[in-house]
Amino acid sequence: MKKFFFPLDTVLRYKEQVLDSLKAEHARILAKIRECENAIDELEHEHRQCDIEFRQNKLSGMKISEMHTYENYLDALRQKIRRKQEQLARLREQEEIKRNEVVEAKKETSSIDKLKERKRFEYEKEVQKQEELSIEEFVTTRDAMARLNG
């Protein structure tokens, strides 16, 4: 009997390549999200530290120009934090879209793979049936030959 052949093997390989590519893109987006979250944490920490320093210096007395410098710097940090949070929101949207694409690609790949397994099972069942028929034919022929010779 001929070797097992699945006509959708090339499609399956293509779908697996697409899935791998989508997973890699998803992983890159997740890395960017972690990087952005870390940047926000650092900026927020810097803002807290600067605010504490500003409050302490106000209590001990400071020039108005220094106060403006602190206020301007704190405002700049707040704007950076806000921009980073907006960037994080966009990245999370991209991640959700990419995750959905990965899920869909996985479904497609999985359905073709299940079909392949079902076809392989049917093929193996047919091979076993053919082998059993061959053995039965051999035994019948051998018995018939033994009766003729015996």
N, C-alpha and C positions, 0 to 999 in steps of 0.2 A: 504494500500500500504506500502511496506517496506521502511525503513529509507534510506535517501540518503547515498550512498557509492561512494567514489571516489577512484579507484584502485591505483592511483599514489600518494595518501596521504603520504605514507612512503617516497617516492622519494622526494616529496615536502618538508617534514620535514628535510630530510637529506640535501637537497640543501640549505634550510634556515640556517641550522647549519653551513654549509660550508661558506655561505655568511657572517654570523655573525663572524666566525673565521677570514675570510679574512679582514673584516672591522676592527676588533681588531688589526690585524697585521699591517694594513695600518695606524691606529691611532698611534701605537707604533713607526713606521718609521717616521711619521710626528713629533712626540715628539722628536725623536732623531735629526731630521733636525733642529727644533727650538733650541734645546740644542747646536748643533754644530754652528748654526748661532750666538747664544749668545756668545759662546766661541771665535769665530772669532772677534766679535765686541769688546770683552774685550781685546783680544790680540792686536788688532789694536789700541785701545785706549791707552793701556800700551806702545805700540811702539811710538805713537805720543808724549805721555808725556815724555818718556825717550829721544826721539830725541830733544824735546824742551829744556829739562834740559841739554842735551849734548851740544847743540848750545850755550846756555847761559853760561855754564862753559867754553867752548872754548873761548868765547869772554872775559871772565874775567881772563883767563889764567889757564891752568891745566897741569899736568905732562903727559908725553907721555904714561906712563903705565896706567894712568887713562883713557886716550883717547882710548887705545887698549881695556880696559875693557868695556867701553861704546860701542865701535864698535863691539866687540865680542857678547855682550849682544843683541845689535840691530840685528845682523846677526842671532842669535839664535831665536829671536822673529820672524824675517821674515821667517825662516825655519818652525817654529811652525805654523805660519799663513798659509804658503803654504801647509803643511801637513793637516791642518784642512780644507782648501779649497778643497783639493783632497778628503778627507773623505766626505765632504759635497756633492761633485759631485757624489760620489758613492752612497750616501744615496738618492740623488735625482733620480738617475737611478733606485734604488730599489723601490722608491716610485712610479715612473711611471709604473713599471712592476706590482706592487701590485695593483695600481689603475686600471690598465687594467684588472687584474684578478677579482677585485671587480665588475667592469662593466659587464664582461662576466657572472659572477655568478648571478648578478642581472638580466641579460637578461634571463638566464635559469630559475631562480626562477619565474620571472614575466610571462614567457610563460606558465609554468605549472599552475601557479595561475590563469591566464586568462582561460586556458582550464578548470580548476576546476569550475570557475564561470559560464562558458558557459554550462557545464554539469549540474550544480546546477539549472540554469535557465530552461534547458530542463526538468529536473526532476520535478521542481515546476510547469511547464506548464502541464506536464503529470498528476501530482497530481490534479491540478485544473480541467483538462478535466475529470478525473475519478470521481471527486466529482460532477461535473455538470451532468455526466451520471447517477450517483447514485440518485441525486435529481430528475432528469427527470424520471427515472425509478420509483421512489417512487411516484411522482405525477401521473404518468400514471396508476400505480397500484391502487392508492387511488381513482382516478376518475373512473376506471373500477369497483372497489368494490362499489362505491357510486351508479353507474348506475345499478348494479346488485341488490343492496339492496333497491334502491329507486324507 
